[in-house]
Amino acid sequence: MVNVIWLGHACFMLKGKTERLIFDPFKGVGLPEPKAEAEIILCSHSHSDHNNASAVCHKRSVILEGFTGIGRIGSISVKGIATFHDEVQGRKRGKNSIYAVGLDGLSFCHLGDLGHKLSASQAKEIRPVDVLFLPVGGFYTIGSEEARKVMKSLKPKVTVPMHYRLPGMSDAFKQLSTVEDFIRGADNVKRLKSPSFTVSRGHLPKKPLIMIAKLG
């Protein structure tokens, strides 16, 4: 069983049996910076709203930024897939690493600031996916329509939207769409009353599910 905790924006913590992992810790978005620690910190790229590792690390933490390739840290497998932060091969915003992570028998995928649809080969390299962390806010990343296509190509059991407009965000992020644009018309949406949920191999939903976490 893995506990998934949304810390805001594109930042999530995975708490497994013995190890903790944090994706894309942030600063400068108008939300309180994440207050947590993890043994592994994965940053999809070098922008400050995704690589504030100093806020969540301790002396023995392993920090990877923009990693591509295959590795193992403790019991956690990590695959980094090279993508771009925009639709023009990175010429506008640079590179982005997607992380496919194996933890306690479950597969997680964090798309970072993905700025384009996935190729068939990229989707194949990422799958299978039990839990997908998917940017949906547009402007800096894929928007609602592209996000739905990416979700369909990866076929996750659970999708958690991220990187969308929230109350209190700074002006630079008020250009993002809300999560409502992404879920409009969907009939498989579960709204949580907290920022966290648990997932286990034996209790994955039979029908693909979109879960909307709520910040505390």
MOFEN-V724910 format. One record per run of one state. SS is the DSSP state (H for helix, E for strand, L for the rest). FROM is the first residue (numbers start at 1). TO is the last residue. If there is no record, write none. Layout:
SS/FROM/TO
SS/FROM/TO
//
This chain:
L/1/1
E/2/8
L/9/10
E/11/15
L/16/19
E/20/23
L/24/39
E/40/43
L/44/52
H/53/55
L/56/61
E/62/65
L/66/68
E/69/73
L/74/75
E/76/84
L/85/94
E/95/103
L/104/105
E/106/110
L/111/119
H/120/126
L/127/130
E/131/135
L/136/143
H/144/154
L/155/157
E/158/162
L/163/170
H/171/173
L/174/178
H/179/183
L/184/188
E/189/191
L/192/195
E/196/199
L/200/200
H/201/203
L/204/208
E/209/212
L/213/216
//
